[in-house]
Each structure stands twice: as structure tokens, then as C-alpha cells.
């Protein structure tokens, strides 16, 4: 597997709408970002922590950066589960639509809205809905997570944790079961990351 870079923390040296340079310990990391992350990044000279997806190809290694795990999960989900979507198109989707809007468009099968994103045609939009909603069952998790009567305590992390596991390649049923199994062992103030970590340990044991 080699080394995978999952975040870069350092001084923001350069900011463009589609990429940033972070000086981490004297090394300048060039990181490609979606517009959604650009709007959340502060000015140059500030200390930042950017979540990354380390994409390794035969001819290059590219870092994609995100201001939230929700963005990175969606990026990975699109690449792993929608045929024909690579990192460039996944980044374009995140740039063209806010994560929450994208999720509700998938839940309501709003192909017209998704196909308005630059670089995404009707065929790709249809594939996104088919693969994420019908085949993967991800939309059901999103729908449940966005309902008004959101649970409190540890239960509030249920859907986020399941989605994070799905974006890592686990099947929805397995992810759901693992999260349910470990939730009883964690305290109410645990974070979603804690839930994911424990669930992964459970799945790998």
C-alpha cells in the first residue's frame, strides 16, 4: 500500500480557487481543492489543517484536499461507486454543488439539478442517482440523517459513521451492523471519528 497522506497541517503559502500550497515542516505540498473548500480556507500565512485524499497513479501522485470529512467522504464515494467518475469529475461535482444540496438531489432523484454541474452531463447524473441511491443504499442513510427528529447522544453519529465506512468500500449492511455493534461500547460524547475507528477495528478483527 505504501504511505498514504491523510491530512496536511502547516502554513498556507498560496491559495487559488482550485489549489493551495501548504508549507508543512519546510515541504510545500500542492493540494487540489474543490471550490467548496476554497471558500472556507483563510488567507495566506494562516495555519491550516487540510484533510487529504492521496491519489496514486502510475505516472503521478496527486493530493486532493478538503475542509471537512463530509466533503472527502463524498469525493471518495463518487470515485469508488459511480462508474466513469474519477478524481477530476468528483472534484467538479463538489465544486458545483454544496454537499447537502447534492445529497438531497440524489435522495429526490433530481437528475436535472445534478446534470447542471459543469462537466456532468445527463448520463453521468443518471448514473450517480442509480449507483448511489438504488444500488448502494447511501441515499437512505442521507435521508435518515437529515430528518427533523435527529437522535441525540452517540446515535447522532450513526449515519455519518456508516457513510464514512461505505466510502471506504464496505457494504452498507456490513457498515450498519458494525456501527450498531460498537455504539453500545462508546460514551455519548464520542465523536463520529471515534465511532468510525471502533467500527473499523470491529470489521477488521
N, CA, C and O of each residue as an XYZ file, in Angstrom:
820
protein
N       0.829     -1.209      0.000
C       0.000      0.000      0.000
C       0.868      1.265      0.000
O       0.488      2.262     -0.614
N       2.022      1.245      0.674
C       2.861      2.436      0.712
C       2.306      3.466      1.685
O       1.391      3.180      2.457
N       2.864      4.650      1.638
C       2.458      5.720      2.560
C       1.256      6.443      1.976
O       1.270      6.841      0.811
N       0.215      6.612      2.785
C      -0.935      7.405      2.345
C      -1.001      8.665      3.215
O      -0.974      8.584      4.443
N      -1.087      9.813      2.570
C      -1.164     11.080      3.315
C      -2.641     11.411      3.541
O      -3.379     11.641      2.582
N      -3.074     11.436      4.804
C      -4.497     11.662      5.080
C      -4.818     13.090      5.522
O      -5.974     13.511      5.483
N      -3.794     13.831      5.942
C      -4.002     15.268      6.181
C      -2.657     15.977      6.118
O      -1.602     15.370      6.303
N      -2.721     17.276      5.852
C      -1.508     18.096      5.845
C      -1.785     19.305      6.725
O      -2.779     20.008      6.542
N      -0.889     19.539      7.687
C      -1.065     20.676      8.589
C       0.154     21.584      8.476
O       1.292     21.123      8.554
N      -0.095     22.870      8.292
C       1.031     23.788      8.155
C       0.564     25.180      7.803
O      -0.589     25.540      8.044
N       1.460     25.961      7.232
C       1.158     27.351      6.886
C       0.688     27.426      5.436
O       1.301     26.858      4.533
N      -0.402     28.133      5.243
C      -0.956     28.304      3.897
C      -0.077     29.302      3.144
O      -0.036     30.485      3.482
N       0.619     28.817      2.128
C       1.549     29.664      1.388
C       0.878     30.332      0.193
O       1.185     31.472     -0.154
N      -0.042     29.601     -0.427
C      -0.628     30.076     -1.673
C      -2.048     29.538     -1.778
O      -2.291     28.370     -1.475
N      -2.991     30.382     -2.206
C      -4.391     29.945     -2.341
C      -4.949     30.367     -3.689
O      -4.987     31.554     -4.014
N      -5.383     29.383     -4.472
C      -6.104     29.630     -5.723
C      -7.447     28.917     -5.594
O      -7.585     28.024     -4.757
N      -8.445     29.290     -6.405
C      -9.751     28.635     -6.259
C      -9.709     27.112     -6.431
O     -10.576     26.404     -5.918
N      -8.696     26.607     -7.157
C      -8.678     25.160     -7.386
C      -7.483     24.440     -6.753
O      -7.392     23.214     -6.811
N      -6.566     25.208     -6.148
C      -5.448     24.550     -5.471
C      -4.793     25.447     -4.430
O      -4.870     26.674     -4.488
N      -4.141     24.783     -3.470
C      -3.427     25.516     -2.425
C      -2.026     24.911     -2.273
O      -1.762     23.792     -2.715
N      -1.147     25.674     -1.643
C       0.156     25.136     -1.265
C       0.285     25.309      0.245
O       0.146     26.410      0.778
N       0.555     24.189      0.921
C       0.723     24.226      2.380
C       2.173     23.887      2.702
O       2.702     22.868      2.258
N       2.809     24.765      3.486
C       4.180     24.537      3.925
C       4.111     23.760      5.242
O       3.797     24.314      6.296
N       4.414     22.465      5.153
C       4.385     21.617      6.346
C       5.814     21.190      6.661
O       6.389     20.328      5.995
N       6.365     21.811      7.685
C       7.734     21.472      8.090
C       8.767     21.707      7.009
O       9.718     20.938      6.871
N       8.579     22.785      6.233
C       9.564     23.118      5.207
C       9.347     22.435      3.867
O      10.121     22.633      2.931
N       8.289     21.626      3.774
C       7.955     20.995      2.490
C       6.658     21.609      1.977
O       5.663     21.662      2.701
N       6.668     22.073      0.730
C       5.458     22.676      0.170
C       4.599     21.628     -0.515
O       5.001     21.064     -1.533
N       3.419     21.362      0.033
C       2.512     20.386     -0.574
C       1.506     21.104     -1.467
O       0.763     21.973     -1.012
N       1.494     20.730     -2.742
C       0.496     21.294     -3.655
C      -0.737     20.395     -3.572
O      -0.660     19.189     -3.807
N      -1.871     21.004     -3.233
C      -3.101     20.229     -2.994
C      -4.231     20.788     -3.844
O      -4.518     21.985     -3.794
N      -4.869     19.927     -4.620
C      -6.023     20.354     -5.429
C      -7.265     20.358     -4.555
O      -7.487     19.428     -3.780
N      -8.073     21.403     -4.676
C      -9.248     21.530     -3.801
C     -10.515     21.858     -4.611
O     -10.431     22.418     -5.704
N     -11.689     21.504     -4.063
C     -12.930     21.946     -4.697
C     -13.239     23.385     -4.263
O     -12.720     23.862     -3.254
N     -14.083     24.061     -5.031
C     -14.472     25.439     -4.681
C     -15.086     25.515     -3.290
O     -14.917     26.506     -2.581
N     -15.803     24.455     -2.904
C     -16.450     24.449     -1.585
C     -15.433     24.591     -0.458
O     -15.727     25.188      0.578
N     -14.231     24.038     -0.660
C     -13.186     24.174      0.362
C     -12.499     25.530      0.278
O     -12.098     26.103      1.291
N     -12.368     26.033     -0.946
C     -11.716     27.339     -1.154
C     -12.402     28.421     -0.326
O     -11.742     29.254      0.296
N     -13.735     28.397     -0.326
C     -14.480     29.446      0.386
C     -14.281     29.359      1.905
O     -14.543     30.327      2.619
N     -13.820     28.206      2.397
C     -13.656     28.050      3.850
C     -12.211     28.248      4.308
O     -11.939     28.300      5.507
N     -11.288     28.359      3.352
C      -9.886     28.496      3.741
C      -9.539     29.953      4.011
O      -9.994     30.858      3.311
N      -8.731     30.158      5.032
C      -8.368     31.530      5.389
C      -7.262     32.043      4.481
O      -6.856     31.363      3.539
N      -6.786     33.224      4.762
C      -5.797     33.847      3.884
C      -4.403     33.250      4.084
O      -4.151     32.533      5.052
N      -3.516     33.559      3.158
C      -2.149     33.038      3.228
C      -1.475     33.489      4.524
O      -1.747     34.565      5.056
N      -0.589     32.625      5.006
C       0.103     32.920      6.266
C      -0.581     32.289      7.456
O      -0.006     32.214      8.542
N      -1.820     31.829      7.257
C      -2.561     31.215      8.367
C      -2.165     29.747      8.510
O      -1.728     29.110      7.551
N      -2.326     29.231      9.714
C      -2.063     27.802      9.953
C      -3.332     27.023      9.621
O      -4.416     27.349     10.105
N      -3.189     26.004      8.802
C      -4.365     25.228      8.398
C      -4.114     23.729      8.563
O      -2.976     23.261      8.602
N      -5.221     23.005      8.657
C      -5.167     21.537      8.639
C      -6.122     21.107      7.535
O      -7.330     21.329      7.629
N      -5.583     20.498      6.500
C      -6.397     20.117      5.339
C      -6.472     18.595      5.261
O      -5.445     17.917      5.237
N      -7.694     18.060      5.222
C      -7.878     16.620      5.061
C      -7.553     16.284      3.613
O      -7.961     17.014      2.710
N      -6.836     15.208      3.374
C      -6.434     14.915      2.002
C      -6.821     13.509      1.565
O      -6.974     12.593      2.373
N      -6.970     13.380      0.260
C      -7.085     12.067     -0.358
C      -5.866     11.948     -1.252
O      -5.657     12.766     -2.148
N      -5.076     10.938     -1.005
C      -3.798     10.745     -1.703
C      -4.063      9.818     -2.890
O      -4.263      8.617     -2.709
N      -4.066     10.365     -4.081
C      -4.389      9.580     -5.275
C      -3.109      9.163     -5.983
O      -2.324     10.008     -6.414
N      -2.905      7.864     -6.099
C      -1.675      7.356     -6.702
C      -1.984      6.754     -8.073
O      -2.775      5.818     -8.192
N      -1.340      7.310     -9.108
C      -1.448      6.747    -10.458
C      -0.067      6.268    -10.862
O       0.921      6.539    -10.180
N      -0.006      5.555    -11.976
C       1.303      5.061    -12.426
C       2.258      6.220    -12.717
O       3.460      6.132    -12.468
N       1.692      7.310    -13.252
C       2.564      8.409    -13.681
C       2.599      9.597    -12.724
O       3.349     10.547    -12.952
N       1.805      9.560    -11.662
C       1.777     10.725    -10.763
C       1.149     10.386     -9.417
O       0.396      9.422     -9.278
N       1.489     11.218     -8.428
C       0.814     11.143     -7.123
C       0.199     12.505     -6.892
O       0.896     13.518     -6.931
N      -1.107     12.539     -6.650
C      -1.799     13.813     -6.523
C      -2.516     13.871     -5.179
O      -3.140     12.899     -4.751
N      -2.418     15.014     -4.527
C      -3.143     15.212     -3.266
C      -4.383     16.056     -3.532
O      -4.295     17.129     -4.128
N      -5.539     15.567     -3.089
C      -6.785     16.332     -3.152
C      -7.121     16.724     -1.725
O      -7.049     15.894     -0.819
N      -7.489     17.987     -1.517
C      -7.714     18.470     -0.153
C      -9.141     18.928      0.088
O      -9.832     19.370     -0.829
N      -9.573     18.813      1.352
C     -10.960     19.140      1.720
C     -11.019     19.801      3.080
O     -10.216     19.516      3.969
N     -11.997     20.701      3.225
C     -12.110     21.407      4.506
C     -12.948     20.626      5.511
O     -12.994     20.989      6.686
N     -13.621     19.546      5.062
C     -14.404     18.735      6.006
C     -14.383     17.270      5.592
O     -14.199     16.944      4.419
N     -14.575     16.388      6.579
C     -14.579     14.950      6.277
C     -15.796     14.592      5.426
O     -15.770     13.623      4.667
N     -16.866     15.386      5.561
C     -18.079     15.164      4.769
C     -17.762     15.304      3.272
O     -18.217     14.507      2.451
N     -16.974     16.333      2.936
C     -16.573     16.544      1.533
C     -15.684     15.400      1.052
O     -15.865     14.874     -0.046
N     -14.725     15.026      1.892
C     -13.806     13.954      1.476
C     -14.546     12.624      1.318
O     -14.277     11.875      0.379
N     -15.473     12.328      2.227
C     -16.255     11.087      2.128
C     -17.041     11.044      0.821
O     -17.094     10.016      0.147
N     -17.652     12.182      0.473
C     -18.449     12.228     -0.757
C     -17.543     12.043     -1.983
O     -17.898     11.338     -2.928
N     -16.380     12.682     -1.952
C     -15.398     12.569     -3.034
C     -15.019     11.098     -3.239
O     -15.003     10.600     -4.365
N     -14.715     10.414     -2.132
C     -14.299      9.007     -2.210
C     -15.455      8.113     -2.658
O     -15.272      7.159     -3.414
N     -16.639      8.448     -2.173
C     -17.838      7.686     -2.506
C     -18.111      7.720     -4.005
O     -18.399      6.695     -4.623
N     -18.015      8.915     -4.574
C     -18.258      9.082     -6.010
C     -17.234      8.293     -6.821
O     -17.585      7.627     -7.795
N     -15.973      8.371     -6.418
C     -14.927      7.673     -7.165
C     -15.041      6.167     -7.046
O     -14.835      5.436     -8.015
N     -15.375      5.711     -5.840
C     -15.393      4.260     -5.606
C     -16.637      3.589     -6.180
O     -16.588      2.423     -6.571
N     -17.741      4.312     -6.232
C     -19.003      3.635     -6.525
C     -19.750      4.073     -7.774
O     -20.707      3.411     -8.175
N     -19.341      5.173     -8.403
C     -20.038      5.579     -9.625
C     -19.100      5.360    -10.804
O     -18.063      6.013    -10.918
N     -19.481      4.432    -11.682
C     -18.603      4.113    -12.803
C     -18.418      5.343    -13.689
O     -19.362      6.089    -13.946
N     -17.194      5.536    -14.144
C     -16.910      6.671    -15.021
C     -16.545      7.947    -14.284
O     -16.236      8.957    -14.916
N     -16.576      7.920    -12.954
C     -16.192      9.129    -12.202
C     -14.813      8.933    -11.595
O     -14.598      8.062    -10.753
N     -13.884      9.773    -12.049
C     -12.531      9.778    -11.498
C     -12.374     10.988    -10.597
O     -13.342     11.708    -10.353
N     -11.162     11.222    -10.097
C     -10.969     12.341     -9.171
C     -11.337     13.710     -9.750
O     -11.882     14.556     -9.041
N     -11.040     13.932    -11.038
C     -11.336     15.248    -11.640
C     -12.827     15.555    -11.605
O     -13.243     16.649    -11.223
N     -13.619     14.572    -12.009
C     -15.066     14.773    -12.055
C     -15.662     14.842    -10.646
O     -16.587     15.613    -10.391
N     -15.124     14.031     -9.741
C     -15.602     14.063     -8.345
C     -15.355     15.455     -7.755
O     -16.190     15.989     -7.025
N     -14.194     16.032     -8.086
C     -13.854     17.379     -7.606
C     -14.793     18.413     -8.234
O     -15.224     19.357     -7.572
N     -15.104     18.220     -9.527
C     -16.019     19.143    -10.218
C     -17.409     19.119     -9.575
O     -18.065     20.155     -9.461
N     -17.850     17.930     -9.158
C     -19.165     17.789     -8.521
C     -19.179     18.540     -7.194
O     -20.136     19.251     -6.888
N     -18.107     18.379     -6.400
C     -18.024     19.092     -5.120
C     -17.927     20.601     -5.332
O     -18.403     21.382     -4.508
N     -17.308     21.007     -6.443
C     -17.188     22.443     -6.739
C     -18.518     23.017     -7.196
O     -18.815     24.189     -6.964
N     -19.321     22.174     -7.853
C     -20.556     22.670     -8.461
C     -21.768     22.625     -7.576
O     -22.789     23.230     -7.904
N     -21.691     21.921     -6.451
C     -22.865     21.784     -5.595
C     -22.451     21.559     -4.153
O     -21.563     20.754     -3.872
N     -23.091     22.267     -3.247
C     -22.826     22.098     -1.822
C     -23.223     20.669     -1.420
O     -24.205     20.129     -1.930
N     -22.457     20.064     -0.505
C     -22.659     18.658     -0.139
C     -24.120     18.355      0.215
O     -24.687     17.372     -0.264
N     -24.724     19.202      1.055
C     -26.113     18.979      1.476
C     -27.083     18.988      0.300
O     -27.994     18.162      0.233
N     -26.882     19.934     -0.637
C     -27.752     20.017     -1.821
C     -27.576     18.797     -2.704
O     -28.542     18.263     -3.250
N     -26.325     18.360     -2.839
C     -26.054     17.198     -3.671
C     -26.758     15.966     -3.102
O     -27.378     15.190     -3.830
N     -26.644     15.808     -1.779
C     -27.282     14.648     -1.134
C     -28.795     14.668     -1.348
O     -29.396     13.645     -1.674
N     -29.414     15.858     -1.160
C     -30.867     15.875     -1.333
C     -31.267     15.685     -2.789
O     -32.344     15.161     -3.075
N     -30.393     16.114     -3.724
C     -30.680     15.881     -5.147
C     -30.659     14.385     -5.458
O     -31.465     13.899     -6.251
N     -29.733     13.658     -4.829
C     -29.676     12.202     -5.037
C     -30.902     11.541     -4.403
O     -31.533     10.674     -5.008
N     -31.233     11.962     -3.173
C     -32.381     11.390     -2.461
C     -33.675     11.571     -3.268
O     -34.511     10.670     -3.323
N     -33.828     12.758     -3.897
C     -35.073     13.034     -4.638
C     -34.948     12.718     -6.130
O     -35.826     13.064     -6.920
N     -33.843     12.054     -6.509
C     -33.578     11.716     -7.928
C     -33.677     12.931     -8.844
O     -34.225     12.853     -9.943
N     -33.134     14.065     -8.366
C     -33.187     15.299     -9.157
C     -32.049     15.321    -10.181
O     -31.043     16.007    -10.000
N     -32.233     14.558    -11.256
C     -31.193     14.418    -12.283
C     -30.903     15.759    -12.961
O     -29.760     16.058    -13.305
N     -31.957     16.563    -13.147
C     -31.778     17.874    -13.798
C     -30.789     18.744    -13.026
O     -29.911     19.368    -13.622
N     -30.934     18.786    -11.701
C     -30.041     19.615    -10.873
C     -28.606     19.113    -10.945
O     -27.673     19.906    -11.077
N     -28.429     17.801    -10.857
C     -27.080     17.233    -10.874
C     -26.422     17.449    -12.247
O     -25.221     17.708    -12.328
N     -27.217     17.341    -13.328
C     -26.621     17.477    -14.664
C     -26.267     18.924    -15.012
O     -25.637     19.179    -16.038
N     -26.672     19.874    -14.160
C     -26.303     21.283    -14.387
C     -24.867     21.566    -13.949
O     -24.289     22.586    -14.323
N     -24.296     20.663    -13.158
C     -22.916     20.854    -12.695
C     -21.980     20.794    -13.905
O     -22.108     19.918    -14.761
N     -21.052     21.724    -13.961
C     -20.112     21.790    -15.085
C     -19.336     20.484    -15.223
O     -18.730     20.005    -14.264
N     -19.363     19.917    -16.424
C     -18.641     18.664    -16.667
C     -19.467     17.408    -16.451
O     -19.044     16.305    -16.796
N     -20.661     17.589    -15.874
C     -21.539     16.449    -15.620
C     -22.724     16.505    -16.578
O     -23.518     17.444    -16.522
N     -22.850     15.536    -17.434
C     -23.998     15.506    -18.353
C     -25.149     14.713    -17.761
O     -25.081     14.234    -16.629
N     -26.204     14.584    -18.549
C     -27.395     13.871    -18.083
C     -27.080     12.400    -17.791
O     -27.561     11.831    -16.810
N     -26.263     11.798    -18.661
C     -25.932     10.367    -18.487
C     -25.209     10.124    -17.158
O     -25.528      9.189    -16.424
N     -24.223     10.989    -16.865
C     -23.474     10.839    -15.613
C     -24.390     11.074    -14.419
O     -24.318     10.357    -13.421
N     -25.255     12.085    -14.528
C     -26.193     12.388    -13.440
C     -27.113     11.190    -13.169
O     -27.396     10.857    -12.019
N     -27.572     10.554    -14.249
C     -28.440      9.376    -14.092
C     -27.679      8.238    -13.408
O     -28.220      7.512    -12.574
N     -26.393      8.107    -13.795
C     -25.574      7.046    -13.200
C     -25.344      7.297    -11.711
O     -25.368      6.369    -10.902
N     -25.121      8.563    -11.363
C     -24.917      8.940     -9.957
C     -26.125      8.503     -9.120
O     -25.975      7.883     -8.067
N     -27.316      8.836     -9.608
C     -28.542      8.501     -8.868
C     -28.726      6.979     -8.801
O     -29.050      6.427     -7.750
N     -28.513      6.313     -9.943
C     -28.692      4.864     -9.987
C     -27.733      4.154     -9.026
O     -28.143      3.305     -8.235
N     -26.444      4.518     -9.112
C     -25.441      3.805     -8.307
C     -25.545      4.138     -6.816
O     -25.473      3.244     -5.973
N     -25.715      5.429     -6.493
C     -25.716      5.813     -5.077
C     -27.045      5.520     -4.401
O     -27.085      5.084     -3.251
N     -28.136      5.763     -5.124
C     -29.439      5.615     -4.485
C     -29.952      4.180     -4.565
O     -30.290      3.572     -3.549
N     -30.003      3.652     -5.780
C     -30.650      2.356     -5.966
C     -29.761      1.176     -5.588
O     -30.218      0.224     -4.956
N     -28.488      1.243     -5.976
C     -27.636      0.080     -5.744
C     -26.991      0.075     -4.366
O     -26.889     -0.969     -3.723
N     -26.556      1.250     -3.916
C     -25.726      1.297     -2.713
C     -26.515      1.555     -1.436
O     -26.072      1.220     -0.337
N     -27.688      2.155     -1.599
C     -28.487      2.444     -0.408
C     -27.951      3.612      0.402
O     -28.358      3.820      1.545
N     -27.041      4.373     -0.187
C     -26.462      5.519      0.531
C     -27.515      6.590      0.776
O     -27.555      7.216      1.836
N     -28.371      6.789     -0.229
C     -29.375      7.850     -0.109
C     -30.299      7.620      1.082
O     -30.761      8.571      1.712
N     -30.564      6.355      1.384
C     -31.425      6.053      2.536
C     -30.777      6.544      3.832
O     -31.456      7.040      4.731
N     -29.455      6.397      3.909
C     -28.727      6.895      5.086
C     -28.804      8.423      5.150
O     -29.030      9.002      6.212
N     -28.610      9.064      3.985
C     -28.652     10.532      3.951
C     -30.025     11.044      4.367
O     -30.157     12.024      5.101
N     -31.053     10.336      3.862
C     -32.418     10.758      4.146
C     -32.678     10.674      5.641
O     -33.214     11.599      6.250
N     -32.283      9.535      6.222
C     -32.496      9.326      7.650
C     -31.729     10.358      8.474
O     -32.211     10.839      9.499
N     -30.519     10.690      8.002
C     -29.677     11.635      8.743
C     -30.254     13.047      8.715
O     -30.030     13.834      9.635
N     -31.004     13.367      7.646
C     -31.484     14.745      7.525
C     -32.897     14.940      8.080
O     -33.431     16.049      8.048
N     -33.497     13.868      8.585
C     -34.849     14.023      9.153
C     -34.822     14.920     10.377
O     -33.818     15.002     11.084
N     -35.926     15.581     10.612
C     -36.006     16.552     11.710
C     -35.720     15.969     13.078
O     -35.028     16.587     13.888
N     -36.247     14.782     13.343
C     -36.111     14.221     14.699
C     -34.765     13.523     14.873
O     -34.693     12.327     15.160
N     -33.704     14.304     14.693
C     -32.359     13.725     14.774
C     -32.109     13.196     16.187
O     -32.432     13.866     17.168
N     -31.536     11.999     16.291
C     -31.273     11.437     17.621
C     -30.174     12.214     18.339
O     -29.397     12.934     17.713
N     -30.123     12.060     19.637
C     -29.082     12.765     20.399
C     -28.051     11.745     20.863
O     -28.158     10.558     20.557
N     -27.052     12.217     21.602
C     -26.019     11.319     22.105
C     -25.258     10.670     20.964
O     -25.138     11.231     19.875
N     -24.751      9.489     21.231
C     -23.922      8.784     20.254
C     -24.712      8.434     18.995
O     -24.140      8.360     17.907
N     -26.008      8.220     19.133
C     -26.847      7.839     17.990
C     -26.778      8.854     16.853
O     -26.986      8.503     15.691
N     -26.486     10.115     17.185
C     -26.467     11.152     16.147
C     -25.350     10.908     15.127
O     -25.385     11.455     14.025
N     -24.373     10.097     15.490
C     -23.259      9.827     14.577
C     -23.485      8.594     13.703
O     -22.664      8.275     12.843
N     -24.599      7.909     13.929
C     -24.840      6.648     13.239
C     -24.655      6.763     11.728
O     -23.881      6.012     11.135
N     -25.361      7.699     11.111
C     -25.362      7.775      9.648
C     -24.031      8.278      9.096
O     -23.556      7.796      8.067
N     -23.429      9.257      9.791
C     -22.122      9.751      9.344
C     -21.095      8.621      9.350
O     -20.302      8.479      8.420
N     -21.124      7.827     10.405
C     -20.159      6.735     10.535
C     -20.390      5.672      9.462
O     -19.441      5.164      8.865
N     -21.655      5.343      9.225
C     -21.975      4.345      8.198
C     -21.498      4.833      6.829
O     -20.916      4.069      6.059
N     -21.750      6.105      6.535
C     -21.341      6.668      5.239
C     -19.825      6.678      5.086
O     -19.300      6.401      4.007
N     -19.134      6.994      6.158
C     -17.667      7.003      6.101
C     -17.154      5.600      5.761
O     -16.221      5.450      4.972
N     -17.769      4.576      6.362
C     -17.351      3.193      6.083
C     -17.697      2.790      4.649
O     -16.918      2.098      3.993
N     -18.866      3.223      4.162
C     -19.247      2.913      2.776
C     -18.248      3.556      1.821
O     -17.850      2.951      0.825
N     -17.846      4.790      2.134
C     -16.903      5.480      1.241
C     -15.536      4.800      1.250
O     -14.742      4.987      0.328
N     -15.259      4.011      2.292
C     -14.003      3.250      2.342
C     -14.141      1.895      1.648
O     -13.181      1.129      1.563
N     -15.359      1.607      1.150
C     -15.536      0.383      0.360
C     -16.346     -0.726      1.014
O     -16.523     -1.791      0.423
N     -16.848     -0.487      2.245
C     -17.654     -1.530      2.889
C     -19.097     -1.491      2.383
O     -19.599     -0.441      1.981
N     -19.749     -2.645      2.411
C     -21.150     -2.701      2.008
C     -22.007     -2.043      3.085
O     -21.665     -2.061      4.267
N     -23.139     -1.456      2.651
C     -23.980     -0.720      3.589
C     -24.435     -1.589      4.771
O     -24.395     -1.143      5.917
N     -24.865     -2.824      4.497
C     -25.340     -3.704      5.588
C     -24.244     -3.994      6.601
O     -24.478     -3.969      7.809
N     -23.030     -4.273      6.092
C     -21.915     -4.576      6.997
C     -21.533     -3.351      7.824
O     -21.272     -3.440      9.024
N     -21.509     -2.196      7.140
C     -21.151     -0.945      7.822
C     -22.163     -0.649      8.928
O     -21.788     -0.297     10.047
N     -23.437     -0.793      8.607
C     -24.521     -0.510      9.549
C     -24.409     -1.409     10.776
O     -24.538     -0.955     11.913
N     -24.167     -2.695     10.519
C     -24.082     -3.664     11.614
C     -22.881     -3.353     12.517
O     -22.992     -3.380     13.743
N     -21.740     -3.058     11.896
C     -20.524     -2.780     12.679
C     -20.712     -1.543     13.555
O     -20.313     -1.532     14.719
N     -21.323     -0.503     12.988
C     -21.538      0.735     13.745
C     -22.490      0.481     14.909
O     -22.245      0.932     16.028
N     -23.572     -0.239     14.645
C     -24.547     -0.571     15.698
C     -23.867     -1.370     16.816
O     -24.112     -1.145     18.001
N     -22.998     -2.319     16.401
C     -22.322     -3.175     17.383
C     -21.406     -2.395     18.318
O     -21.343     -2.677     19.515
N     -20.691     -1.406     17.764
C     -19.715     -0.699     18.615
C     -20.331      0.464     19.393
O     -19.752      0.932     20.374
N     -21.494      0.926     18.961
C     -22.089      2.096     19.619
C     -22.361      1.870     21.101
O     -22.240      2.787     21.913
N     -22.726      0.653     21.438
C     -23.037      0.349     22.839
C     -21.805      0.466     23.728
O     -21.920      0.674     24.936
N     -20.616      0.331     23.119
C     -19.374      0.356     23.907
C     -18.807      1.766     24.076
O     -17.904      1.983     24.884
N     -19.341      2.729     23.306
C     -18.769      4.081     23.338
C     -19.622      5.020     24.186
O     -20.823      4.810     24.359
N     -18.976      6.058     24.709
C     -19.732      7.002     25.539
C     -20.502      7.983     24.651
O     -20.190      8.155     23.473
N     -21.510      8.616     25.240
C     -22.411      9.513     24.488
C     -21.677     10.701     23.879
O     -22.131     11.255     22.878
N     -20.545     11.103     24.465
C     -19.858     12.272     23.916
C     -18.732     11.902     22.935
O     -17.913     12.747     22.576
N     -18.702     10.640     22.512
C     -17.720     10.234     21.490
C     -18.014     10.953     20.178
O     -19.158     11.308     19.892
N     -16.968     11.161     19.387
C     -17.158     11.841     18.097
C     -17.456     10.807     17.002
O     -17.315      9.601     17.207
N     -17.864     11.308     15.854
C     -18.129     10.412     14.713
C     -16.852      9.648     14.349
O     -16.910      8.475     13.981
N     -15.684     10.327     14.455
C     -14.407      9.675     14.141
C     -14.151      8.493     15.076
O     -13.649      7.450     14.655
N     -14.505      8.673     16.356
C     -14.338      7.568     17.321
C     -15.167      6.366     16.900
O     -14.713      5.223     16.961
N     -16.393      6.649     16.472
C     -17.299      5.571     16.056
C     -16.711      4.834     14.852
O     -16.699      3.604     14.812
N     -16.220      5.607     13.865
C     -15.639      5.006     12.653
C     -14.426      4.152     13.018
O     -14.268      3.033     12.529
N     -13.573      4.700     13.885
C     -12.349      3.977     14.277
C     -12.691      2.638     14.930
O     -12.114      1.606     14.588
N     -13.644      2.666     15.880
C     -14.041      1.446     16.569
C     -14.698      0.448     15.615
O     -14.454     -0.757     15.684
N     -15.538      0.982     14.721
C     -16.234      0.112     13.768
C     -15.234     -0.564     12.832
O     -15.393     -1.737     12.492
N     -14.196      0.179     12.412
C     -13.158     -0.388     11.550
C     -12.405     -1.506     12.277
O     -12.110     -2.557     11.710
N     -12.107     -1.242     13.544
C     -11.415     -2.246     14.353
C     -12.262     -3.526     14.429
O     -11.760     -4.646     14.331
N     -13.565     -3.299     14.608
C     -14.532     -4.393     14.707
C     -14.592     -5.179     13.386
O     -14.600     -6.410     13.388
N     -14.634     -4.459     12.276
C     -14.714     -5.098     10.955
C     -13.436     -5.872     10.605
O     -13.479     -6.897      9.925
N     -12.314     -5.362     11.083
C     -11.025     -5.980     10.734
C     -10.615     -7.086     11.690
O      -9.678     -7.837     11.420
N     -11.335     -7.184     12.825
C     -10.924     -8.198     13.824
C     -11.349     -9.589     13.410
O     -11.087    -10.554     14.128
